[in-house]
Amino acid sequence: MKRQSSIEIKRFTNFLKQGAFVRRHGKWTLLSEPVLDADTGTITTIRTDYLSSQILRKTYKNQWDMSQDEFKHTLDHAVQETYAHREKIIINWHNIDKALFSRSFELAQDAFKAGEVKKVVPIALQEGTLQAALSDYQKLHLLERLMKTPEHLYAYGEWTQNEGFMGATPEILFEKNGNELKTMALAGTSGKDVNPTQFLNDPKERKEHQFVIDDIVHVLKPLGSVHTEETRVVEFPALNHLQTNIRVKLSKPLSNDDLIQKLHPTPALGIYPRNAYFEKFRQYPLQSERDFFGAPWGIETKDFALLLVAIRKWDWNDQKVKVFAGCGVVQESVLEKEFAEILKKIDSVKKIFFQD
């Protein structure tokens, strides 16, 4: 395994052709050259589709760990060495089908009235068509754009020559180091025009957020000693969120697979309370198309794991592009306000990657 801060241009080119990356607390980890035999690699990406319990892994041969400055130097060097002229990414965006989201909203309200659940997170989708297949040079410049996002966002991505994804999520499912487990409740969204104090004290937003806290604590209590921090407003470039950090000292070893099965999906991306209504939620519009939007994606080694919640991302396949977004709906929710939140979330992804 190559685990260093410098990377030769040839290996960086291999990374652009088939690789993965994550930025955690301002530190970048780049992976390249996937291997079929897991024993010949030492770091793995891990993911599961949102509606499936099947967990998929891909092991990589090479790993580079870099600071933000080292990563910037690497990108600058790659641009110079590969003569990577800026190729504008041109996408023909299709309209978002509001009717599908409205139908999901109506189904959620019916469920609230029937007493089946108290919160649901419906989704919407914007699709587009790339004018030309994404090039390695364009990936390079997309990474430059991601590097400029706030360091408290988790930048992440993985690709082959024909398909892939990139994103900048504010949310983790968990980070595990030995018997120390960190997670968070991230639910409740406001625009930048809302005063943070007003947002923090908004009854609807706090109710939605508390559902997520209660669910995560309920799941984690049998696993060890749980400490819940105070809820705070976390500010991001396009939107603000309510966040409560949660720490657990595990009383016994648990595999990453076990933790994923126990935690995913939290009510931040699913339903509350967790019950048989999830089978009906699976039938909501667009659920069968969401792939791993809102599901765990991350990296794992023998002693460490970081599983992100795969939101605020875009996916490409050949020349097709998809951007999903979801929002928490409770009985007090208003359709137009929730759809406006969906539009802001989709727009925040487009601003990061495509808009100057």
ROPATI-696684 format. One record per residue (C-alpha): x, y negated, z; residue in three letters. Coordinates in nm, 4 decimals. Each point is the difference from the previous one (the first is absolute). Example, Ala and Ser with C-alpha at 12.3 -4.5 7.8 and 13.67 -1.06 7.14 Angstrom:
BEGIN
((1.2300, 0.4500, 0.7800), "ALA") ((0.1370, -0.3440, -0.0660), "SER") 
REM end
This chain:
BEGIN
((0.0000, 0.0000, 0.0000), "MET") ((0.1173, -0.3497, -0.0854), "LYS") ((-0.0870, -0.2151, 0.2981), "ARG") ((0.1672, -0.3330, -0.0418), "GLN") ((-0.0678, -0.3636, -0.0789), "SER") ((0.1709, -0.0104, -0.3391), "SER") ((-0.1345, 0.1740, -0.3085), "ILE") ((0.1712, 0.0388, -0.3360), "GLU") ((-0.1846, -0.1388, -0.3003), "ILE") ((-0.0380, 0.3478, -0.1529), "LYS") ((-0.1676, 0.1317, 0.3127), "ARG") ((-0.2176, -0.3107, 0.0224), "PHE") ((-0.1104, 0.0671, -0.3575), "THR") ((-0.0885, 0.3551, 0.1055), "ASN") ((-0.1991, -0.1491, 0.2885), "PHE") ((-0.1975, -0.2183, -0.2432), "LEU") ((-0.0806, 0.3022, -0.2149), "LYS") ((-0.1187, 0.2226, 0.2849), "GLN") ((0.0148, -0.1201, 0.3571), "GLY") ((-0.1682, -0.1313, 0.3136), "ALA") ((0.0552, -0.2748, 0.2544), "PHE") ((-0.1300, -0.1442, 0.3232), "VAL") ((0.0772, -0.3179, 0.1944), "ARG") ((-0.0394, 0.0332, 0.3755), "ARG") ((0.0713, -0.2924, 0.2362), "HIS") ((0.2014, -0.1727, -0.2714), "GLY") ((0.2139, 0.3072, -0.0796), "LYS") ((-0.0236, 0.1673, -0.3412), "TRP") ((0.0319, 0.3717, -0.0708), "THR") ((0.0380, 0.1094, -0.3627), "LEU") ((-0.0310, 0.3622, -0.1173), "LEU") ((0.0961, 0.1535, -0.3321), "SER") ((0.0481, 0.3311, -0.1789), "GLU") ((-0.2782, 0.2275, 0.1256), "PRO") ((0.0974, 0.3639, 0.0507), "VAL") ((-0.2087, 0.3155, -0.0264), "LEU") ((0.1786, 0.1731, 0.2860), "ASP") ((-0.0778, -0.1864, 0.3234), "ALA") ((0.3131, 0.1451, 0.1610), "ASP") ((0.2203, -0.2000, -0.2378), "THR") ((-0.1510, -0.3333, 0.1066), "GLY") ((-0.0399, -0.1638, 0.3390), "THR") ((-0.2745, -0.2597, -0.0402), "ILE") ((-0.3531, 0.0520, -0.1216), "THR") ((-0.2976, -0.2056, -0.1041), "THR") ((-0.3282, 0.1253, 0.1367), "ILE") ((-0.3575, -0.0784, -0.1003), "ARG") ((-0.3523, 0.1329, -0.0062), "THR") ((-0.2978, -0.0886, -0.2142), "ASP") ((-0.2615, -0.1899, 0.1971), "TYR") ((-0.2725, 0.2672, -0.0216), "LEU") ((0.2291, 0.3028, 0.0088), "SER") ((0.1761, 0.1700, 0.2874), "SER") ((0.2795, 0.1139, -0.2319), "GLN") ((0.3324, -0.1666, 0.0834), "ILE") ((0.2496, -0.0466, -0.2827), "LEU") ((0.3749, -0.0457, 0.0345), "ARG") ((0.2827, -0.0967, -0.2331), "LYS") ((0.3611, 0.0368, 0.1141), "THR") ((0.2750, -0.2298, -0.1244), "TYR") ((0.3741, 0.0539, -0.0259), "LYS") ((0.1188, -0.3578, 0.0455), "ASN") ((-0.0819, -0.2643, 0.2593), "GLN") ((0.1257, -0.3563, 0.0412), "TRP") ((-0.0770, -0.2161, 0.3046), "ASP") ((0.0380, -0.3759, -0.0431), "MET") ((-0.0663, -0.3265, 0.1734), "SER") ((-0.2105, -0.2616, -0.1787), "GLN") ((0.3182, -0.1839, -0.1092), "ASP") ((0.1627, 0.3208, -0.1239), "GLU") ((-0.3111, 0.0891, -0.1960), "PHE") ((-0.0113, -0.3457, -0.1589), "LYS") ((0.3660, 0.0348, -0.0992), "HIS") ((-0.0759, 0.3415, -0.1508), "THR") ((-0.2897, -0.1350, -0.2044), "LEU") ((0.2015, -0.2996, -0.1206), "ASP") ((0.2855, 0.2288, -0.1018), "HIS") ((-0.2349, 0.2353, -0.1837), "ALA") ((-0.1561, -0.2880, -0.1937), "VAL") ((0.3444, -0.1185, -0.1086), "GLN") ((0.1421, 0.3422, -0.0825), "GLU") ((-0.3016, 0.1257, -0.1947), "THR") ((-0.0701, -0.3289, -0.1757), "TYR") ((-0.3551, 0.0338, 0.1273), "ALA") ((-0.1839, -0.2815, -0.1689), "HIS") ((-0.3301, -0.0841, 0.1626), "ARG") ((-0.2706, 0.1850, -0.1868), "GLU") ((-0.3341, -0.1465, 0.1013), "LYS") ((-0.2508, 0.2634, 0.1078), "ILE") ((-0.3159, -0.0652, -0.1984), "ILE") ((-0.3174, 0.1654, 0.1269), "ILE") ((-0.3478, -0.0190, -0.1460), "ASN") ((-0.2103, 0.0030, 0.3176), "TRP") ((-0.3531, 0.1403, -0.0057), "HIS") ((-0.2820, -0.1406, 0.2108), "ASN") ((-0.0629, 0.1462, 0.3457), "ILE") ((-0.3301, 0.1885, 0.0156), "ASP") ((-0.1766, -0.1829, 0.2809), "LYS") ((-0.3044, 0.2265, -0.0355), "ALA") ((0.2034, 0.2999, 0.1186), "LEU") ((0.1144, -0.1889, 0.3087), "PHE") ((-0.3561, -0.1205, 0.0652), "SER") ((-0.1216, 0.3590, -0.0121), "ARG") ((0.2635, 0.1025, 0.2553), "SER") ((-0.1015, -0.2915, 0.2208), "PHE") ((-0.3658, 0.1065, -0.0164), "GLU") ((0.0886, 0.3609, 0.0881), "LEU") ((0.1972, -0.1248, 0.2998), "ALA") ((-0.2891, -0.2140, 0.1229), "GLN") ((-0.2367, 0.2963, -0.0352), "ASP") ((0.2405, 0.2054, 0.2116), "ALA") ((0.0113, -0.2688, 0.2693), "PHE") ((-0.3804, -0.0153, 0.0165), "LYS") ((-0.0163, 0.3790, 0.0279), "ALA") ((0.2547, -0.0026, 0.2828), "GLY") ((0.2424, 0.2224, -0.1917), "GLU") ((0.3041, -0.2296, 0.0283), "VAL") ((0.0949, -0.3480, 0.1220), "LYS") ((0.2637, -0.0910, -0.2578), "LYS") ((0.0820, 0.0948, -0.3596), "VAL") ((0.2789, -0.1142, -0.2335), "VAL") ((-0.1273, -0.0036, -0.3595), "PRO") ((0.2377, -0.0692, -0.2882), "ILE") ((0.0110, -0.1821, -0.3319), "ALA") ((0.2294, 0.0361, -0.3001), "LEU") ((0.1474, -0.2236, -0.2655), "GLN") ((0.1519, 0.1738, -0.3001), "GLU") ((0.2180, -0.1351, -0.2745), "GLY") ((0.1997, 0.0984, -0.3047), "THR") ((0.3713, -0.0683, -0.0397), "LEU") ((0.0936, -0.1521, -0.3344), "GLN") ((0.3023, 0.2327, 0.0018), "ALA") ((0.1168, 0.2841, 0.2226), "ALA") ((0.1885, -0.1199, 0.3085), "LEU") ((0.3757, -0.0139, -0.0627), "SER") ((0.2846, 0.0584, 0.2442), "ASP") ((0.0935, -0.3674, -0.0358), "TYR") ((-0.3505, -0.1023, 0.1002), "GLN") ((0.0229, 0.2208, 0.3103), "LYS") ((0.3187, -0.1844, 0.0866), "LEU") ((-0.1723, -0.3371, -0.0154), "HIS") ((-0.3004, 0.1318, 0.1924), "LEU") ((0.2412, 0.0947, 0.2770), "LEU") ((0.1342, -0.3548, -0.0061), "GLU") ((-0.3530, -0.1272, 0.0559), "ARG") ((-0.0599, 0.2445, 0.2838), "LEU") ((0.3219, -0.1065, 0.1688), "MET") ((-0.1449, -0.3511, 0.0385), "LYS") ((-0.3025, 0.1184, 0.2012), "THR") ((0.0033, -0.0467, 0.3812), "PRO") ((0.2110, 0.2583, 0.1793), "GLU") ((-0.2873, 0.1027, 0.2305), "HIS") ((-0.1690, 0.1477, -0.3068), "LEU") ((0.1092, 0.3557, -0.0787), "TYR") ((0.1098, 0.0051, -0.3657), "ALA") ((-0.0190, 0.3457, -0.1576), "TYR") ((-0.0163, 0.1865, -0.3296), "GLY") ((0.0767, 0.3169, -0.1914), "GLU") ((0.0054, 0.0860, -0.3702), "TRP") ((0.1023, 0.2251, -0.2832), "THR") ((0.0571, -0.1036, -0.3610), "GLN") ((-0.3735, 0.0106, -0.0757), "ASN") ((-0.1848, -0.1049, 0.3151), "GLU") ((0.0423, -0.1525, 0.3412), "GLY") ((-0.1098, -0.2562, 0.2537), "PHE") ((0.1316, -0.2974, 0.1991), "MET") ((-0.1511, -0.1810, 0.2933), "GLY") ((0.0463, -0.2168, 0.3069), "ALA") ((-0.2146, 0.1291, 0.2839), "THR") ((-0.0489, -0.1641, 0.3399), "PRO") ((-0.1000, 0.3307, 0.1595), "GLU") ((0.1668, 0.3190, 0.1193), "ILE") ((-0.1667, 0.3249, 0.0950), "LEU") ((0.2921, 0.0780, 0.2301), "PHE") ((0.3728, -0.0243, 0.0514), "GLU") ((0.1537, 0.2905, 0.1911), "LYS") ((0.3489, 0.0118, 0.1443), "ASN") ((0.0523, 0.3039, 0.2220), "GLY") ((-0.2877, 0.0023, 0.2485), "ASN") ((-0.0698, -0.3721, -0.0439), "GLU") ((-0.2994, -0.0778, -0.2175), "LEU") ((-0.1086, -0.3448, -0.1198), "LYS") ((-0.3248, -0.0773, -0.1781), "THR") ((-0.2410, -0.2902, -0.0342), "MET") ((-0.3594, -0.1028, -0.0341), "ALA") ((-0.0200, -0.2377, -0.2944), "LEU") ((-0.3559, -0.1076, -0.0749), "ALA") ((-0.1733, -0.3317, -0.0420), "GLY") ((0.0904, -0.2368, -0.2818), "THR") ((-0.0206, -0.3743, -0.0479), "SER") ((0.0980, -0.2444, -0.2700), "GLY") ((0.2701, -0.2583, 0.0535), "LYS") ((-0.2699, -0.2657, 0.0374), "ASP") ((-0.1191, 0.1465, 0.3327), "VAL") ((0.1618, -0.1240, 0.3212), "ASN") ((0.1934, 0.2913, 0.1587), "PRO") ((-0.1534, -0.0631, 0.3450), "THR") ((-0.3473, -0.0032, -0.1491), "GLN") ((0.0808, 0.3221, -0.1863), "PHE") ((0.1340, 0.1674, 0.3158), "LEU") ((-0.3257, -0.0771, 0.1832), "ASN") ((-0.2420, 0.0850, -0.2807), "ASP") ((-0.2502, 0.2556, 0.1441), "PRO") ((-0.0485, 0.1925, -0.3253), "LYS") ((0.3751, 0.0285, -0.0658), "GLU") ((0.0776, 0.1002, 0.3606), "ARG") ((-0.2727, 0.2635, -0.0066), "LYS") ((0.1380, 0.1518, -0.3190), "GLU") ((0.3524, -0.0117, 0.1436), "HIS") ((-0.1012, 0.1596, 0.3318), "GLN") ((-0.1508, 0.2967, -0.1824), "PHE") ((0.3456, 0.0742, -0.1438), "VAL") ((0.1773, -0.0400, 0.3352), "ILE") ((-0.2483, 0.2261, 0.1776), "ASP") ((0.0301, 0.2698, -0.2653), "ASP") ((0.3812, 0.0050, -0.0078), "ILE") ((0.0288, 0.0023, 0.3804), "VAL") ((-0.2557, 0.2822, 0.0189), "HIS") ((0.2058, 0.2068, -0.2453), "VAL") ((0.3341, -0.0723, 0.1688), "LEU") ((-0.0896, 0.0371, 0.3684), "LYS") ((0.0271, 0.3817, 0.0004), "PRO") ((0.3463, -0.0288, -0.1588), "LEU") ((0.1800, -0.2077, 0.2645), "GLY") ((0.0214, -0.3296, 0.1851), "SER") ((-0.1689, -0.2785, -0.2028), "VAL") ((0.0799, -0.3709, 0.0314), "HIS") ((-0.2169, -0.2543, -0.1829), "THR") ((0.1302, -0.3522, -0.0529), "GLU") ((-0.2062, -0.3176, -0.0281), "GLU") ((-0.1865, -0.0709, -0.3217), "THR") ((0.1513, -0.2817, -0.2035), "ARG") ((-0.0387, -0.1726, -0.3340), "VAL") ((0.2681, 0.0982, -0.2509), "VAL") ((0.0415, -0.2454, -0.2864), "GLU") ((0.0808, 0.1060, -0.3544), "PHE") ((0.0321, -0.2084, -0.3189), "PRO") ((-0.3578, 0.0470, -0.1240), "ALA") ((-0.1955, 0.1347, 0.2984), "LEU") ((0.0172, 0.0308, 0.3781), "ASN") ((-0.0792, 0.3148, 0.1980), "HIS") ((-0.0695, 0.1046, 0.3563), "LEU") ((0.2657, 0.2418, 0.1229), "GLN") ((0.0428, 0.1998, 0.3197), "THR") ((0.3207, 0.2004, 0.0394), "ASN") ((-0.0276, 0.3362, 0.1747), "ILE") ((0.2877, 0.2082, 0.1378), "ARG") ((-0.0014, 0.3615, 0.1171), "VAL") ((0.2570, 0.2115, 0.1777), "LYS") ((-0.0844, 0.3464, -0.1256), "LEU") ((-0.0250, 0.2662, 0.2684), "SER") ((0.0943, 0.2764, -0.2459), "LYS") ((0.1459, 0.0181, -0.3510), "PRO") ((-0.2448, -0.0492, -0.2845), "LEU") ((0.0680, 0.0432, -0.3693), "SER") ((-0.0602, -0.2862, -0.2397), "ASN") ((-0.2671, 0.2110, -0.1688), "ASP") ((-0.1846, 0.0416, 0.3314), "ASP") ((0.0119, -0.3737, 0.0657), "LEU") ((-0.1274, -0.0813, -0.3480), "ILE") ((-0.2891, 0.2416, 0.0420), "GLN") ((-0.0898, -0.1506, 0.3376), "LYS") ((0.0276, -0.3687, -0.0924), "LEU") ((-0.1016, -0.0267, -0.3655), "HIS") ((-0.2260, -0.1658, -0.0889), "PRO") ((-0.0367, -0.2462, 0.2857), "THR") ((-0.3147, -0.2184, -0.0002), "PRO") ((0.2153, -0.2740, -0.1545), "ALA") ((-0.0354, 0.1942, -0.3276), "LEU") ((-0.2783, 0.2494, 0.0719), "GLY") ((-0.3030, 0.0208, 0.2276), "ILE") ((-0.0753, -0.0439, 0.3690), "TYR") ((-0.0654, 0.2117, 0.1894), "PRO") ((0.1628, 0.2988, -0.1664), "ARG") ((-0.2815, 0.2458, -0.0615), "ASN") ((-0.1807, 0.2019, -0.2660), "ALA") ((-0.1003, -0.3177, -0.1846), "TYR") ((0.3427, 0.0098, -0.1659), "PHE") ((-0.1423, 0.2562, -0.2435), "GLU") ((-0.2524, -0.2611, -0.1143), "LYS") ((0.2725, -0.2658, -0.0087), "PHE") ((0.1921, 0.2214, -0.2421), "ARG") ((-0.2866, -0.0471, -0.2457), "GLN") ((0.0121, -0.3817, 0.0023), "TYR") ((0.0811, -0.1682, -0.3340), "PRO") ((0.3685, 0.0186, -0.1058), "LEU") ((0.1017, 0.2436, 0.2757), "GLN") ((0.0887, 0.2724, -0.2494), "SER") ((0.2280, -0.2436, -0.1858), "GLU") ((0.1905, -0.1456, 0.2943), "ARG") ((0.2809, 0.2609, -0.0020), "ASP") ((0.2167, -0.0996, 0.2991), "PHE") ((-0.1191, -0.3589, 0.0443), "PHE") ((-0.0308, -0.0460, 0.3775), "GLY") ((0.1742, 0.3313, 0.0658), "ALA") ((0.3409, 0.0563, 0.1630), "PRO") ((0.3202, -0.0397, -0.2017), "TRP") ((0.3477, -0.0189, 0.1443), "GLY") ((0.3382, 0.1529, 0.0649), "ILE") ((0.1191, 0.2674, 0.2396), "GLU") ((0.3289, 0.1467, 0.1144), "THR") ((0.0701, 0.2612, 0.2639), "LYS") ((-0.0390, -0.2438, 0.2908), "ASP") ((-0.1925, -0.2936, -0.1449), "PHE") ((-0.3201, -0.0724, -0.1899), "ALA") ((-0.1694, -0.3140, -0.1242), "LEU") ((-0.3486, 0.0412, -0.1456), "LEU") ((-0.1518, -0.3102, -0.1522), "LEU") ((-0.3648, -0.0556, -0.0832), "VAL") ((0.0080, -0.0296, -0.3789), "ALA") ((-0.1902, -0.3231, -0.0593), "ILE") ((0.0827, -0.3280, -0.1801), "ARG") ((0.1518, 0.1964, -0.2838), "LYS") ((-0.0363, 0.0433, -0.3737), "TRP") ((0.0301, 0.3261, -0.1942), "ASP") ((0.1038, 0.0540, -0.3597), "TRP") ((-0.0319, 0.3021, -0.2237), "ASN") ((0.1203, -0.0355, -0.3570), "ASP") ((-0.1658, -0.3343, -0.0820), "GLN") ((-0.2865, 0.0080, 0.2513), "LYS") ((0.0037, -0.2064, 0.3194), "VAL") ((-0.2130, 0.0278, 0.3155), "LYS") ((-0.0350, -0.2223, 0.3066), "VAL") ((-0.2328, 0.1168, 0.2790), "PHE") ((-0.1167, -0.1942, 0.3038), "ALA") ((-0.2241, 0.0816, 0.2949), "GLY") ((-0.1695, -0.1941, 0.2780), "CYS") ((-0.1528, 0.0887, 0.3331), "GLY") ((-0.3803, -0.0153, 0.0036), "VAL") ((-0.2086, -0.0024, 0.3183), "VAL") ((-0.3695, -0.0658, 0.0505), "GLN") ((0.0550, -0.3771, 0.0232), "GLU") ((0.1938, -0.0160, -0.3279), "SER") ((-0.1190, -0.2146, -0.2911), "VAL") ((0.0432, 0.1385, -0.3523), "LEU") ((0.1282, -0.3169, -0.1647), "GLU") ((0.2534, -0.0650, 0.2748), "LYS") ((0.1341, 0.3572, -0.0158), "GLU") ((0.0262, -0.0065, -0.3787), "PHE") ((0.1880, -0.3310, 0.0222), "ALA") ((0.2454, 0.1730, 0.2357), "GLU") ((0.0434, 0.2806, -0.2550), "ILE") ((0.0823, -0.2539, -0.2700), "LEU") ((0.2571, -0.1716, 0.2236), "LYS") ((0.1729, 0.3296, 0.0752), "LYS") ((0.0212, 0.0974, -0.3661), "ILE") ((0.1208, -0.3493, -0.0881), "ASP") ((0.2695, 0.0192, 0.2699), "SER") ((0.1488, 0.3057, -0.1747), "VAL") ((-0.0102, -0.1680, -0.3402), "LYS") ((0.1685, -0.3119, 0.1385), "LYS") ((0.2895, 0.1999, 0.1439), "ILE") ((0.0779, 0.1924, -0.3172), "PHE") ((-0.1321, -0.1846, -0.3039), "PHE") ((-0.0648, -0.3685, 0.0583), "GLN") ((0.2719, -0.2657, -0.0040), "ASP") 
REM end
